[in-house]
Amino acid sequence: MNIFPYKETKFSPTTRVQRGYNSNAKLLYNFFYFCNMILLTGGTGLVGSHLLFELASGGRKVRALKREGSNTATVRRLFSWYDPQQGDELFDNIQWVDGDVNDIVSLQECMVNVEYIYHCAAMVSFLPEDRQTMMKVNVEGTANLVNVALLNNIKKLCHCSSVAALGSPQKGNKVTESLVWKTSSKHSWYALSKYGSEREVWRASEEGLNVVIVNPTVVIGPGDPGRSSAQLYQSVKNGMKFYTSGVTGFVDARDVAISMVKLMESDIVNKRFIITSQDLSYKELFAYFAHFSGTRPPKYKAGRFLSEMAWRAEKVRSFVTGQKPLLSKETARNANVKRYFSNKKVRNALQMEFRPISEAAENTSRFFKKYPVYLSPDFRMPS
Ligand SMILES: NC(=O)c1ccc[n+]([C@@H]2O[C@H](COP(=O)([O-])OP(=O)(O)OC[C@H]3O[C@@H](n4cnc5c(N)ncnc54)[C@H](OP(=O)(O)O)[C@@H]3O)[C@@H](O)[C@H]2O)c1
């Protein structure tokens, strides 16, 4: 039995082309969800902002947890990008509340009248100096959230994990949901933090919380250009010269949002799903970005040797200048790994197809053409 039926929205392939939507239907929908307050964490981030739009444009009542001083300007722009007529109004309907996943009192306060939770807040970093904070936000923060959710009898929680939290396949095989994680020195601290946070969610499910977990590959879409995977597009646009030999999965941010809502609004519980569209080499991804932004694609291949040299050189530069390194050992090594992913489980469960990454790259590029990024002269993108 469905908790409530999935409603087609602006992101849905079937309704994407339709402009506007029936206001009576919207009213009815608001009434239907009057008691179902949804809480979302990480709403200012790439994944969370797309999910916020998917929820808000479907007429759902959403409360978004943000940290004090967090900037919501990109989210407003994103809403106007996806819905030029009603984006501002939809954005204003969101109930923003200040809080932090490491502040239990704030979590308790923001869960009043909440029935469903989407958890997208996390720190995404591969820099050694961020390790401690990342473990605190991702693992301890998730533990706090699920503990307060259990206390508040939350009906269901959808956790945004990552394929970094999955095990590795035998050579030549694709990554699937059933692979068992094995401790290894090859895992990045980000992967350890995502694995640790997933364990907290599984623990909560054992204690009675209904959960569903998504494990997206690299998410492509418009967002804050200085953070998470949104940096990739800006790097190419700013004339990045090198590409690495790695292959990985990519997915459109809109499809991550659709999958999360569909999974939440289904009767599926205590399962996890890889959310991915296509496996591409970084060279192929950068070629899309270059094509749509009108720049030259990176020309030189940075193989393992060059990447190893580059992160060491960055470490020295960072030590001498006191600036954050643009490349870490973990990023350099990950960028040369070839991993392939299966999306069979989610396609079967939700009967959904994923947009090709060329579409995600075009969407990202068109957004930044409309809302150009003005970076300070000191700001340097990874090269
Ligand atoms: N992007 C990808 O390619 C990708 C791929 C797979 C999985 N994921 C997962 O998707 C989720 C979202 O990632 P993203 O790419 O959207 O990252 P993002 O753009 O960096 O956004 C991170 C979000 O987390 C919030 N946050 C950070 N620390 C917090 C804290 N202590 N308390 C409350 N909120 C906090 C940030 O809020 P502020 O505005 O206050 O900083 C921001 O809204 C993460 O779990 C990530 O692991 C991402």
The ligand as an SDF file (V2000), in Angstrom:
LIG
                    3D

 48 52  0  0  0  0  0  0  0  0999 V2000
   27.2380   15.8040   -5.3310 N   0  0  0  0  0  0  0  0  0  0  0  0
   27.4810   14.5570   -5.6030 C   0  0  0  0  0  0  0  0  0  0  0  0
   28.0520   14.2250   -6.6580 O   0  0  0  0  0  0  0  0  0  0  0  0
   27.0140   13.4700   -4.6780 C   0  0  0  0  0  0  0  0  0  0  0  0
   27.1220   12.1310   -5.1140 C   0  0  0  0  0  0  0  0  0  0  0  0
   26.6840   11.1110   -4.2690 C   0  0  0  0  0  0  0  0  0  0  0  0
   26.1520   11.4180   -3.0360 C   0  0  0  0  0  0  0  0  0  0  0  0
   26.0760   12.7190   -2.6420 N   0  0  0  0  0  0  0  0  0  0  0  0
   25.5180   12.9830   -1.3170 C   0  0  0  0  0  0  0  0  0  0  0  0
   24.4400   13.8690   -1.4680 O   0  0  0  0  0  0  0  0  0  0  0  0
   24.3000   14.6470   -0.2710 C   0  0  0  0  0  0  0  0  0  0  0  0
   24.2630   16.1060   -0.6590 C   0  0  0  0  0  0  0  0  0  0  0  0
   25.4670   16.4340   -1.3530 O   0  0  0  0  0  0  0  0  0  0  0  0
   25.5930   17.7610   -2.2020 P   0  0  0  0  0  0  0  0  0  0  0  0
   26.3840   17.4510   -3.3950 O   0  0  0  0  0  0  0  0  0  0  0  0
   24.2690   18.3780   -2.3510 O   0  0  0  0  0  0  0  0  0  0  0  0
   26.5180   18.6120   -1.2090 O   0  0  0  0  0  0  0  0  0  0  0  0
   26.5920   20.1850   -1.0120 P   0  0  0  0  0  0  0  0  0  0  0  0
   26.1600   20.8840   -2.2450 O   0  0  0  0  0  0  0  0  0  0  0  0
   27.9610   20.4560   -0.4890 O   0  0  0  0  0  0  0  0  0  0  0  0
   25.5210   20.4550    0.1460 O   0  0  0  0  0  0  0  0  0  0  0  0
   25.7230   20.0170    1.4460 C   0  0  0  0  0  0  0  0  0  0  0  0
   24.5580   20.4680    2.3000 C   0  0  0  0  0  0  0  0  0  0  0  0
   24.7510   20.0030    3.6310 O   0  0  0  0  0  0  0  0  0  0  0  0
   24.5430   21.1080    4.5320 C   0  0  0  0  0  0  0  0  0  0  0  0
   25.3140   20.9180    5.7450 N   0  0  0  0  0  0  0  0  0  0  0  0
   26.6550   20.7530    5.8720 C   0  0  0  0  0  0  0  0  0  0  0  0
   26.9790   20.6060    7.1570 N   0  0  0  0  0  0  0  0  0  0  0  0
   25.8330   20.7100    7.8740 C   0  0  0  0  0  0  0  0  0  0  0  0
   25.5160   20.6500    9.2580 C   0  0  0  0  0  0  0  0  0  0  0  0
   26.4610   20.4810   10.1880 N   0  0  0  0  0  0  0  0  0  0  0  0
   24.2220   20.7800    9.6300 N   0  0  0  0  0  0  0  0  0  0  0  0
   23.2390   20.9700    8.7120 C   0  0  0  0  0  0  0  0  0  0  0  0
   23.4900   21.0430    7.3830 N   0  0  0  0  0  0  0  0  0  0  0  0
   24.7730   20.9120    6.9800 C   0  0  0  0  0  0  0  0  0  0  0  0
   25.0170   22.3190    3.7370 C   0  0  0  0  0  0  0  0  0  0  0  0
   24.4720   23.4710    4.3140 O   0  0  0  0  0  0  0  0  0  0  0  0
   25.2220   24.8980    4.3280 P   0  0  0  0  0  0  0  0  0  0  0  0
   24.6050   25.6900    3.2300 O   0  0  0  0  0  0  0  0  0  0  0  0
   24.9220   25.4480    5.6450 O   0  0  0  0  0  0  0  0  0  0  0  0
   26.6850   24.6520    4.1210 O   0  0  0  0  0  0  0  0  0  0  0  0
   24.4140   21.9940    2.3780 C   0  0  0  0  0  0  0  0  0  0  0  0
   23.0620   22.3120    2.3450 O   0  0  0  0  0  0  0  0  0  0  0  0
   25.4890   14.2770    0.6030 C   0  0  0  0  0  0  0  0  0  0  0  0
   25.0640   13.3210    1.5240 O   0  0  0  0  0  0  0  0  0  0  0  0
   26.4720   13.6550   -0.3630 C   0  0  0  0  0  0  0  0  0  0  0  0
   27.3090   12.7300    0.2890 O   0  0  0  0  0  0  0  0  0  0  0  0
   26.4880   13.7620   -3.4270 C   0  0  0  0  0  0  0  0  0  0  0  0
  1  2  1  0
  2  3  2  0
  2  4  1  0
  4  5  1  0
  4 48  2  0
  5  6  2  0
  6  7  1  0
  7  8  2  0
  8  9  1  0
  8 48  1  0
  9 10  1  0
  9 46  1  0
 10 11  1  0
 11 12  1  0
 11 44  1  0
 12 13  1  0
 13 14  1  0
 14 15  2  0
 14 16  1  0
 14 17  1  0
 17 18  1  0
 18 19  2  0
 18 20  1  0
 18 21  1  0
 21 22  1  0
 22 23  1  0
 23 24  1  0
 23 42  1  0
 24 25  1  0
 25 26  1  0
 25 36  1  0
 26 27  1  0
 26 35  1  0
 27 28  2  0
 28 29  1  0
 29 30  1  0
 29 35  2  0
 30 31  1  0
 30 32  2  0
 32 33  1  0
 33 34  2  0
 34 35  1  0
 36 37  1  0
 36 42  1  0
 37 38  1  0
 38 39  2  0
 38 40  1  0
 38 41  1  0
 42 43  1  0
 44 45  1  0
 44 46  1  0
 46 47  1  0
M  CHG  2   8   1  16  -1
M  END
$$$$
